[in-house]
């Protein structure tokens, strides 16, 4: 499974981690010390709030516990990890094709180089540094200026910027747009407010000029 490290909660006696959801986005899994049944919630991309699954008891797994887990795992990079070795935790389920594609990216040296380049001393990804480099590149690049002038969709501009920076950091000029997109999705899934928030604002300001 593709997940962060496990963190300890104080709201309830439990441990938790953030995981990449096969359907897209990120989710939180809480493992209580007194029950083999995990609590699961996805994370809203608009509000950052937890959305509990239908079979997760809000009484046994309160929203405050998920909020604490979201805060503690914010910025933690994803890695391919097995299930935590906790009593009663169910065995891993086989990865589907989409998750297997992300596992290839996570296992790759390019992804690790990018994570290492932007991880601070506390083991958290520095989205401030990432966006600073993205924005500086956007202002320097004549290609980005031309794309903005032609009102190219922001998604394509972001992919070009991320691809340029990721290829520079890894030294791999053959990094495909699909690989860049999956790396960006993984980094975005660990961000509490979205990987490209500051870059989006900078691109909009550039377009208004």
WODANOR-V51452 format. One record per residue. N is the residue number from 1. PSI is psi in radians with two decimals (* if undefined). Layout:
((N | PSI) (N | PSI))
This chain:
((1 | 2.69) (2 | 1.94) (3 | 3.01) (4 | -3.14) (5 | 2.81) (6 | 2.41) (7 | 2.70) (8 | 2.41) (9 | 2.73) (10 | -0.39) (11 | -0.71) (12 | 2.80) (13 | 1.61) (14 | 2.91) (15 | 2.79) (16 | 2.82) (17 | 2.81) (18 | 2.46) (19 | 2.73) (20 | 2.15) (21 | 2.35) (22 | -0.55) (23 | -0.06) (24 | 2.64) (25 | -2.95) (26 | 2.75) (27 | 2.90) (28 | 2.35) (29 | 2.20) (30 | 2.30) (31 | 1.84) (32 | 2.59) (33 | -0.27) (34 | 0.30) (35 | 2.46) (36 | -0.18) (37 | 2.08) (38 | 2.70) (39 | 2.39) (40 | 2.42) (41 | 2.51) (42 | 2.92) (43 | 2.13) (44 | 2.27) (45 | -0.31) (46 | -0.76) (47 | -0.33) (48 | 0.08) (49 | 2.67) (50 | 2.50) (51 | 1.81) (52 | 2.47) (53 | 2.82) (54 | -0.52) (55 | 0.24) (56 | 2.09) (57 | 2.11) (58 | -0.38) (59 | -0.75) (60 | -0.55) (61 | 1.38) (62 | 2.69) (63 | -0.62) (64 | -0.58) (65 | -0.71) (66 | -0.68) (67 | -0.70) (68 | -0.74) (69 | -0.69) (70 | -0.77) (71 | -0.73) (72 | -0.53) (73 | -0.05) (74 | 2.20) (75 | -0.10) (76 | 2.27) (77 | 2.63) (78 | 2.59) (79 | 2.82) (80 | 2.00) (81 | 2.69) (82 | 3.09) (83 | 2.49) (84 | 2.49) (85 | 1.32) (86 | 2.56) (87 | 2.30) (88 | -0.03) (89 | 2.29) (90 | 2.73) (91 | 2.75) (92 | 2.50) (93 | 2.64) (94 | 2.47) (95 | 2.47) (96 | -3.13) (97 | -0.69) (98 | -0.79) (99 | -0.65) (100 | -0.63) (101 | -0.69) (102 | -0.58) (103 | -0.65) (104 | -0.74) (105 | -0.82) (106 | -0.65) (107 | -0.28) (108 | 2.66) (109 | -0.53) (110 | -0.81) (111 | -0.77) (112 | -0.65) (113 | -0.71) (114 | -0.78) (115 | -0.81) (116 | -0.67) (117 | -0.48) (118 | 0.32) (119 | 2.31) (120 | -3.09) (121 | -0.29) (122 | 0.09) (123 | 0.30) (124 | 2.54) (125 | 2.34) (126 | 1.68) (127 | -0.43) (128 | -0.77) (129 | -0.74) (130 | -0.88) (131 | -0.60) (132 | -0.79) (133 | -0.70) (134 | -0.81) (135 | -0.73) (136 | -0.75) (137 | -0.73) (138 | -0.71) (139 | -0.52) (140 | -0.49) (141 | 2.14) (142 | -0.52) (143 | -0.78) (144 | -0.74) (145 | -0.74) (146 | -0.72) (147 | -0.72) (148 | -0.71) (149 | -0.60) (150 | 0.07) (151 | 0.69) (152 | 2.43) (153 | 2.44) (154 | -0.58) (155 | -0.74) (156 | -0.63) (157 | -0.75) (158 | -0.72) (159 | -0.71) (160 | -0.78) (161 | -0.86) (162 | -0.74) (163 | -0.73) (164 | -0.77) (165 | -0.74) (166 | -0.67) (167 | -0.60) (168 | -0.77) (169 | -0.71) (170 | -0.38) (171 | 0.18) (172 | 1.74) (173 | -0.20) (174 | 0.12) (175 | 2.09) (176 | 2.82) (177 | -0.60) (178 | -0.74) (179 | -0.75) (180 | -0.76) (181 | -0.74) (182 | -0.67) (183 | -0.78) (184 | -0.70) (185 | -0.72) (186 | -0.75) (187 | -0.68) (188 | -0.64) (189 | -0.40) (190 | -0.11) (191 | 2.33) (192 | -0.33) (193 | 0.17) (194 | 2.40) (195 | -0.67) (196 | 0.31) (197 | -0.90) (198 | -0.68) (199 | -0.73) (200 | -0.79) (201 | -0.70) (202 | -0.71) (203 | -0.66) (204 | -0.71) (205 | -0.72) (206 | -0.69) (207 | -0.52) (208 | -0.34) (209 | *))
